[in-house]
Amino acid sequence: MDPVSIIEGSSPFLLAQPHSGIWVPDDIASALNDLGKQLLDTDWRIPELYADLVSEATIVRANFSRFVVDANRPPDGKSLYPGQNTTGLVPLTTFDNYPIWSRTPDEAEIERRLTLYHQPYHAALNAQLDRIKAQHGFAVLYDCHSIRSSIPFLFDGSLPDLNIGTNSGASCSPLIEQAVAETCESSENFSSVLNGRFKGGWTTRHYGQPSSGIHAIQMEIAQSAYLESETPPFAFSAEKSAPLRALLSRVFHSIEQTFGDLK
């Protein structure tokens, strides 16, 4: 299997999906323990949630599991949230802090995975952002994420349904940040927060350079908002997802209204 899937579109939107993949190559799968093989920390059903919401959006999707290597972590492994619990470039535990490996990857193995999986994903993002910017004069990278709504090791209580991250306003135009935040706040069905526990991962922070015409924003969605259950098999709920997809459609429309000021 190719490590990355790319769908090229003609709009200014690029939807990045770094954590929805469930492919684990055989040589890596053999080193996972039974818990690790469940891939519990996947951003489950993200492709289904976002399917056909944005006309002509470009999609860059990592097909490999985040347990192989986390495509939303910096290649040097530096923590994005110093002083807070998190998982690393190659996670050693689940989000609940339980070990996932029967054979822990060493530094050489981590470097190998960077080369085979992490680098191709970011090469694809770079190439598509360059293409979109050349076509439109700017690009909007929308980073698609989801996570279980309650994970005591990572955060207290339950997450809001929609967690918007803009690296505290640094990764995109304030017009985009305001448009997304206000659209989410207007919802009667879903709660939201701007730059709360999740301010944006490495993708948002690295590529979000509004002065250079690249605007990046992360959306971390509580899986309780669209899955039947936050336990295996993590089935997609058509009933829950319908109003959420309608809201996300309005989010994209609100961003589109800023395009004239981004050119």
N, C-alpha and C positions, 0 to 999 in steps of 0.2 A: 504494500500500500504506500502511496505517496504520503509524505508527512504533512503536506498542506494541500487544501483544496482552494481554488480561486475561481470566483465567478466575476467576470469583468462587466461593469455597468457603465452607463454614460452620465450618471448624475454626480454631483459633488460628494455624495455620501460614500464612506467606506465603513462597512460593519465588520468589526474585528471580533472573532470568536475563538479565543485562545484556550478555553477550558471545557469545551463541549465534547471533545474527542474521547473515545474509549478504546482506541487501538493501542495495544501494548505488544511490541515485537516479542517473539518467543523467547529470545535470549534474556530479555528483561523480565518477562512474566515469570520465568522460572526462579527468579530471585525474590519475588514477592511472597509474603506469607498469605495465609488464607484470608485474613482481613484485608490486606492490600489488594488482593485480586478482586474484591468487591467494588473497587474504584468509587468509594462512597462520596468523595469530595468533588466529583464531576459537576460541572454546571449543566445539570440534566435538562434535556429537551429544549435547549436554547434555539437550535435551528427551527424546530416546529413553532416555537413562540414567535419568532421574528419572520417566519415565512411570508413573503409577498407583502410585507408592510410598507416597503419603500420601493417605488418604481425605479428600476434601473440602478439600484445600489450595487456597488462592488462589495463582494463578500470575501474575506480571507479567513479561513477556518483551519485551525490546527486539528488534524485527525488523531494525533497521539494524545494519550492521557497526560494530565498534569503530573501523574506519578512518574512518568518517564522523565520529563523535565518540565518545569513551569515556564511557559512562554511569556508569562506576565511578571517575571522577576528579572532584575538586571543580571547580565552574564557574569558579573563579578560576585554575585551572591549577597551583596550588601542589603541589609534589612531596609525595607521601605517604611517600617513603623518601629523605629528604635524605642526600646523599653516596653513594647507590647508583644504579647504572644502572637506568633505567626508561623507560617511554614516557609521553607527555603526553596532555593533554585531546584534542587531535587529533594522533595519532601522526604523526611525520615519517619514522619508520623502522620496520622489523620488529623483533621481539625479538632478531634477530641483528645489528641495527644497520645494515641495508641500506636505502637510501632507497626510498620507496614512491610518491612523487609526481613527475609530469612538470611539474605546475604547483603550486607550494607554496601552500597556503591562507594568505591574509593575515588580519589581525586582524578585518576586517569579515566575511570568510567564516566565521571561527571563531564570531563572535557570531551569525551567521545560523544556523549549525548548532546552537548552544546553544538558540536559540529554537525551531527546528523539530523537534529530536530529543531533546536532553538534557532540556530542561524538561518535555516531555510525559511522558517516562519517569518522572521524579521526581514529577510531579504525580499520576501513577497510583499510585506507591508510597505517597505521602502519603495519598491518598484511601482506599486499601485498608487501610493500617495504622490509620487513624482508624476505619474501619468495623469492623474486627476487634476493636480495643480497646474500642469501644462495646458490642460484642456479648459479649465475654468478660472484659473488665477488663484484658486484657494481649494482647500479640501477640508471636509469635516469627518474626522475619525470618531465613530461612535463605538465604544468598547462594550460588548454585550456580556454580562455576567449574571450569575445567580448563585445563591448559597442557602443552606438551611437557615431557617429563621431563628433558631435557638442553638447556640454553640457556646457553652459556658467558658471553655478554654480560650475563646477568642473575644467574647464580649458578654456583658451582663444583659439579662433580660432577653426580650425579643426584638429583632430588627424591625424598623419600618419596612413597609412593602417595597418602596423605591428609594434606593440610596444613590444619590447623584454625587459624582466625584469630579472635581475640576482642579485638583491640586491647589485647593484654597484660592481658586480664581485665576491661577497662572497659566492654565493649559488651553484656554479658549477665550474668545471674545466675551466681554461681560454681557453682550446682547444675547448670545447663545445660552449662557448660564442662567440669565434672568428668564428667558423664554421657557427653558425646560423646567426650572424651579416653579415658576408661576403656573404652568400647565399641570404639573403634578400636584401642586397645592390646591388647585381648583377641583380635584377629584373628590367625590363624595364616598367613593368605594375603597380608595387606597391611601395609606399614609405615606409620607415622604420626608426626606431630610437631605439637606445640601451639605456636603463635606463633613459628614458625621464620622462614624467609625471607619468608613471606606472613602478615602479622598481621591482614589485613582491609583492604579498600579503602575508598573514601569512603562507600559504602553502609553498610558495617558501622560505621564510625566516626561517621558523621553521624546515623544513625537509632538506633543502639544506645544507648538511654538507660534502663537498667533501673530507675532510680528513678522514671521516668515510665511504666513498664509496657511499654516496647518493648525486647525482647531481640533482639540481632542477632548472628549467627555466620556466618562465611564458611568454605566448604569448597572448597579448591583441590585438584583431583585430577590426578595425573599421567596424561596421556593414554595412556601405555603400559599402564595398568591396565585399559583397556576398549576401545581401538581395535585394529583389525587391524594398523595401522601408523601411525606419527606423521608420515606423508608423504601427499600427495594420492593417492587421494581421501579419506583419513581415514575409512575404512570402520568402521562399528560392528561389534564382535565379540560375537556372542551368547555364545560360550564364555567369554570373559574377563569379560564384563559380568555374567553370572549370579551368581557369588559376590560380586562387588562390590555389585550391587543388593541381595543378601541382607544384606550388612553395612550398607548405607545404610538399609535397612528397620529394622534393629536400632538404628541411630543415632536415627532418628525415634521409635522406640518408647521409647528411653531418655529422650529429651526429654519425651515425653508423661508419663513417670512423675514429672516435676518440676512438672507443671501445678498440682497441688493446692497447692503452696507458692508459686506465682506469683500466685495470685488475691488 
